[in-house]
């Protein structure tokens, strides 16, 4: 039987073999910990500590700076060294809290206390999720407590757990589902308790048979939660793609998932909900993959947020001997960010650090568009990427917005299939940033 899928998309080699079967290693950082105040969509968090303050793991060090914002939690114990701008994986310098890690990882009072979620009200559950600083851990970073409070909770029909993990190389969600499936299902049950008319669906690509088996076993006895294996195709992990395979409907441009009765969250986010509600443990630790052909021992780590990427690469054996690191990417090769330094802190949305002996993109020189239409066929959003890229390159903001450029999911499928090797997705990303910055400027 052919697995369900969505329109468009591409089939890059998944490259999961490097770390697919490597269980999680818990890594305890040794150096300073850095916490950017913008680790989420929305307003930056506001520091509630100052230089010289002693902090504990699990303590809130910055509070949400608006309705769409999220708390920042210290993942170590130590002393606040400074509050200053630090470089992030995107290349931006962001105001950050730097903590001198004492290596003891002493926790704040109450962390780890077990709670039966069934004894809590909906308001108490949402408050726990908000206090824990949970955001979308699949990369989007949208504050979870906001997503779980739509205008009409009765209209939500599906809670979709995104376990697709469609980006090549990344395998931390796979390992999470294999080893902690029962806790993910409990997290789903917590979410379902907020939506009386919803059922839970766990989407997993068919190239993860062990994860599918583990999640199916964990779902036994849970009538409202099921597993849906889907075709391996990028970007199956996109929000709109998840909704399409579950509902058979396309989330039109400008619509929100709730408009089609859906809430979509990454499986790591749902696990974090379980930890926050049932274990009184805020978001301090997450899964992360270190992989690529330049890494000596590709690994999956449970890592404290704020840990330096360089430490993690060294924990994976470092760069292979007689090998030169040519390219490092935070995230996957399709949507991730190339980095010129490994001295970057992990954040809530960090999923991997990939190290390569070759820069595949740099070896090709883009040529003129030949109007082949392959980018249109590949676009899961059913847009015309080549046209959007032309508007972007010519600075034509009005036309770019008119043709729904702001709705691009930035999946990179267009650039992947382009025979002219044009930087289509990069042009669109740049124009989106410029256009949004212009809108903010005009709003002020």
C-alpha positions in Angstrom: 0.0 0.0 0.0 1.4 3.4 -1.0 1.9 5.7 2.0 0.0 9.0 2.1 1.9 12.1 1.2 1.5 15.7 0.1 1.8 17.5 -3.2 5.3 18.6 -4.3 8.5 17.9 -2.3 11.8 16.3 -3.1 13.8 13.2 -2.3 17.2 14.0 -1.0 19.3 11.1 0.3 18.4 10.9 4.0 22.0 10.3 5.2 20.6 8.9 8.5 23.1 6.1 8.5 25.8 8.1 10.3 23.9 8.3 13.7 20.6 6.4 13.1 21.4 3.7 15.6 23.4 5.6 18.1 21.6 5.9 21.4 21.5 9.2 23.4 24.6 10.1 25.4 24.0 12.6 28.2 26.6 15.4 27.9 27.4 17.7 30.8 29.0 20.9 29.6 32.2 22.3 31.0 32.4 25.8 29.7 30.4 29.0 30.1 26.7 28.7 29.2 25.1 31.3 26.9 21.4 32.0 26.7 20.2 34.3 23.9 17.1 36.2 24.9 15.6 35.5 21.4 15.2 31.8 21.2 11.6 31.9 20.0 9.2 33.6 17.6 8.0 36.9 19.2 9.4 39.4 21.6 12.7 38.8 23.3 12.6 37.6 26.9 13.4 40.2 29.6 16.3 39.3 32.0 15.3 38.9 35.7 18.9 38.4 36.8 21.9 40.6 36.8 25.7 40.3 36.7 27.0 38.6 39.8 23.7 36.8 40.7 23.9 33.1 41.7 21.5 30.9 39.7 20.3 27.3 39.9 19.4 24.9 37.1 15.7 25.2 36.4 15.5 28.8 37.5 13.9 31.4 35.2 16.6 33.9 34.2 14.5 35.8 31.7 10.7 36.2 31.5 8.5 36.4 28.4 8.6 39.9 27.0 5.0 39.9 25.6 2.0 37.7 24.7 4.0 35.9 22.0 7.2 35.2 23.9 8.8 32.6 26.2 10.7 32.3 29.4 14.4 31.4 29.4 15.5 28.8 31.9 19.0 28.3 33.2 20.2 24.7 32.6 23.2 25.0 34.9 24.1 26.3 38.3 26.6 29.1 38.6 27.1 32.8 38.6 25.8 35.3 36.0 29.0 36.5 34.3 27.5 39.1 32.0 24.5 40.2 29.9 25.9 41.1 26.5 25.5 40.4 22.8 26.6 37.1 21.5 26.6 35.4 18.1 23.9 32.9 17.3 23.8 30.2 14.6 22.0 32.6 12.2 24.9 35.0 12.3 23.0 37.6 14.3 24.3 39.1 17.5 21.7 38.8 20.2 21.5 40.1 23.7 22.4 37.0 25.9 22.8 36.0 29.5 26.2 34.4 30.1 26.5 32.1 33.1 29.8 30.8 34.6 29.0 27.1 34.9 30.1 25.7 38.2 29.8 22.1 36.9 27.6 21.0 39.8 24.2 21.4 38.1 22.4 22.1 41.3 18.6 22.4 40.7 16.1 24.9 42.0 13.6 23.8 44.6 10.7 21.7 43.3 12.4 20.6 40.1 11.6 16.9 39.5 8.5 16.8 41.6 6.0 14.3 40.2 2.5 15.5 39.4 -0.6 13.6 38.2 -1.7 15.8 35.3 -5.3 14.5 35.7 -5.5 16.4 39.0 -4.7 19.7 37.3 -7.1 22.2 35.6 -6.6 23.3 32.0 -5.4 26.6 33.3 -2.9 25.0 35.6 -1.5 22.8 32.7 -1.1 25.8 30.4 0.6 27.8 33.3 3.1 24.9 33.8 3.9 24.9 30.1 4.3 28.6 30.0 6.5 28.7 33.1 8.7 26.0 31.6 9.6 28.1 28.6 8.5 25.5 26.0 8.5 26.5 22.4 8.4 24.5 19.1 11.5 22.4 19.2 11.3 21.4 15.6 12.9 24.7 14.6 10.0 27.2 14.4 10.2 28.2 18.1 6.6 29.3 18.5 5.7 29.6 22.2 3.7 26.4 23.0 1.4 27.9 25.6 0.1 30.3 23.0 -0.4 27.6 20.4 -2.4 25.5 22.9 -4.8 28.4 23.6 -6.7 29.0 20.3 -9.9 31.0 20.2 -12.1 28.0 19.8 -10.8 24.9 21.6 -13.9 22.9 20.6 -13.1 23.3 17.0 -9.8 21.4 17.3 -10.1 17.9 15.8 -6.5 16.8 15.6 -3.4 17.1 17.8 -0.6 16.1 15.3 2.7 14.9 16.7 5.3 15.6 14.1 7.9 12.8 14.2 8.7 13.0 10.5 12.2 14.3 11.1 12.6 14.7 7.3 15.8 16.7 7.2 18.8 14.6 6.2 21.3 13.5 8.8 19.2 14.4 11.9 18.3 11.5 14.1 17.6 12.8 17.6 13.8 12.7 17.3 14.1 9.1 16.0 16.1 8.2 19.1 13.6 10.0 21.3 10.7 8.1 19.9 12.5 4.8 20.2 13.5 5.2 23.8 10.8 7.5 25.3 7.7 6.7 23.3 5.5 6.2 26.4 6.3 9.6 27.7 5.5 11.2 24.3 2.1 9.5 24.4 1.5 10.8 27.9 2.4 14.3 26.6 -0.2 13.8 23.8 -2.8 12.8 26.4 -2.0 16.0 28.3 -2.6 18.0 25.2 -5.8 16.1 24.4 -7.1 17.0 27.8 -7.2 20.6 26.7 -9.2 19.8 23.5 -12.4 17.7 24.2 -13.1 16.9 20.6 -9.6 16.1 19.4 -7.7 12.9 18.6 -4.0 12.5 18.5 -2.0 11.4 15.4 1.7 10.7 15.4 3.3 11.2 12.0 6.5 9.2 11.3 8.3 8.7 8.0 8.6 5.1 6.9 12.4 5.2 7.1 12.1 5.0 10.9 10.7 1.5 11.4 12.0 1.2 15.0 10.4 4.5 16.0 7.1 3.4 14.3 7.1 0.1 16.2 8.0 1.8 19.6 5.3 4.5 19.2 2.6 1.9 18.1 3.4 -0.2 21.1 3.2 2.9 23.4 -0.2 3.8 21.8 -1.8 0.5 22.8 -4.6 1.2 25.3 -4.8 4.8 24.2 -7.9 5.0 22.1 -7.5 8.6 21.1 -3.8 8.3 19.9 -2.6 6.5 16.8 0.5 6.3 14.6 0.4 7.3 10.9 3.4 6.0 8.9 3.9 8.3 5.9 6.0 8.3 2.8 9.6 9.4 3.2 9.6 12.7 1.3 11.0 16.2 2.2 9.5 18.4 3.7 7.1 16.0 5.3 7.9 17.7 8.6 6.5 21.0 7.5 3.4 22.1 9.3 1.3 22.3 6.2 2.5 18.9 5.0 1.6 17.3 8.3 -1.9 18.7 8.1 -2.4 17.6 4.5 -1.6 13.9 5.2 -3.8 13.8 8.3 -6.9 15.8 7.1 -6.6 15.5 3.3 -7.0 19.3 3.2 -4.5 22.0 2.1 -3.8 24.8 4.6 -4.3 27.7 2.3 -2.0 30.7 2.3 -2.8 33.0 5.2 -4.6 30.4 7.2 -3.6 29.1 10.6 -3.6 25.3 11.5 -6.4 26.0 13.9 -8.5 27.1 11.0 -8.5 23.5 9.8 -9.0 22.2 13.3 -5.4 21.2 13.9 -2.6 21.8 16.4 0.8 20.6 15.3 3.8 20.1 17.6 7.1 18.3 17.2 7.5 15.1 19.3 10.4 16.7 21.2 8.0 19.6 22.2 5.4 17.0 23.3 8.1 15.2 25.4 9.0 18.6 27.0 5.3 19.1 27.8 5.3 15.8 29.7 8.5 16.8 31.6 7.0 20.2 32.5 3.6 18.9 33.6 4.4 15.5 35.1 8.0 16.0 36.3 7.9 19.7 37.2 11.0 20.1 34.9 11.2 23.1 32.7 12.9 23.1 29.3 16.6 22.8 30.1 17.7 19.7 28.1 16.9 18.6 24.5 18.1 16.0 21.9 20.7 17.1 19.4 22.6 15.2 16.6 26.2 15.7 15.7 26.8 14.2 12.3 28.4 14.6 8.9 31.3 13.0 7.1 33.9 15.1 8.9 32.9 14.0 12.4 34.8 11.1 13.9 32.0 9.6 16.0 28.6 10.8 14.9 26.4 11.0 18.0 23.0 11.8 19.5 23.2 13.8 22.7 20.9 14.9 25.4 22.4 18.3 25.9 21.8 21.2 28.2 20.5 24.3 26.3 23.3 26.9 26.2 26.1 24.5 25.6 28.8 25.5 23.1 28.6 23.7 19.8 32.4 23.2 19.8 32.2 21.2 23.0 29.6 18.9 21.4 31.8 18.3 18.3 34.7 17.4 20.6 32.4 15.1 22.6 31.7 13.3 19.3 35.4 12.6 18.8 36.1 15.9 17.0 37.0 16.3 13.4 38.5 13.2 11.8 42.3 13.1 11.5 43.8 14.2 8.2 40.5 15.9 7.5 39.7 19.6 7.0 36.4 21.0 8.1 35.0 22.8 5.1 31.5 23.5 6.2 29.5 23.5 9.4 25.7 23.7 9.5 23.4 24.3 12.5 20.3 22.3 11.7 19.7 20.3 8.5 21.3 20.8 5.1 18.0 21.9 3.6 16.9 24.6 6.1 19.9 25.0 8.4 22.4 27.8 8.7 26.0 27.7 7.6 28.3 28.8 10.4 31.8 30.3 10.2 32.5 29.4 13.9 31.6 26.5 16.2 31.8 28.8 19.2 28.0 29.3 19.1 25.5 28.3 21.9 22.9 25.7 21.4 19.3 27.1 21.8 15.9 25.7 22.2 15.5 25.2 18.5 18.9 23.6 17.9 18.5 20.1 16.4 22.0 19.3 15.1 25.5 20.4 14.2 26.7 19.0 10.9 30.3 19.0 9.8 31.4 18.3 6.2 34.7 17.8 4.3 33.2 19.6 1.3 31.0 22.6 0.6 28.5 21.2 -1.9 26.9 24.6 -2.6 30.2 26.6 -3.2 31.4 24.3 -5.9 28.6 25.4 -8.3 28.3 28.7 -10.0 24.6 29.7 -10.6 23.5 30.4 -14.2 20.4 32.0 -15.7 17.0 30.6 -15.0 15.9 28.3 -17.9 12.2 28.4 -17.0 12.0 24.7 -16.6 9.3 24.8 -13.9 10.9 22.3 -11.6 10.8 24.6 -8.6 7.1 25.0 -9.1 6.6 21.2 -9.1 8.7 20.8 -6.0 7.1 23.6 -4.0 4.9 22.1 -1.3 3.2 25.5 -0.8 2.1 25.5 -4.5 3.8 28.9 -5.2 6.1 30.0 -8.0 9.5 30.2 -6.4 11.4 31.4 -9.5 9.1 34.4 -9.8 9.4 35.2 -6.1 13.2 35.0 -6.4 13.1 37.4 -9.3 11.0 39.9 -7.3 13.4 39.5 -4.4 16.6 40.1 -6.5 15.0 43.2 -8.1 13.8 44.6 -4.7 10.2 44.5 -5.8 8.5 44.2 -2.4 4.9 44.9 -3.4 4.9 42.2 -6.1 6.7 39.8 -3.7 4.0 40.2 -1.1 1.2 40.1 -3.7 2.5 36.7 -4.9 2.4 35.4 -1.3 6.2 35.5 -0.7 5.7 35.9 3.0 4.0 32.5 3.1 7.1 30.6 1.9 8.1 28.0 4.4 11.7 28.3 3.3 12.1 24.5 2.9 14.7 24.9 0.2 13.1 22.3 -2.2 13.2 24.9 -5.0 17.0 25.4 -4.7 17.5 21.7 -4.4 15.9 20.8 -7.8 17.1 23.9 -9.7 19.3 22.7 -12.6 20.8 26.2 -12.9 21.9 26.0 -9.2 20.2 29.3 -8.5 19.9 30.4 -4.9 16.2 30.6 -5.0 15.3 29.9 -1.4 18.1 32.2 -0.2 16.8 35.1 -2.2 13.3 34.6 -0.9 14.5 34.3 2.7 16.4 37.6 2.4 13.4 39.4 0.9 11.1 38.1 3.6 13.4 39.5 6.3 13.6 42.9 4.5 9.9 43.1 4.0 9.1 42.2 7.6 11.6 44.7 8.8 10.0 47.3 6.7 6.5 46.5 8.1 7.9 46.8 11.7 9.4 50.1 10.8 6.2 51.4 9.4 4.2 50.1 12.3 6.3 52.2 14.7 
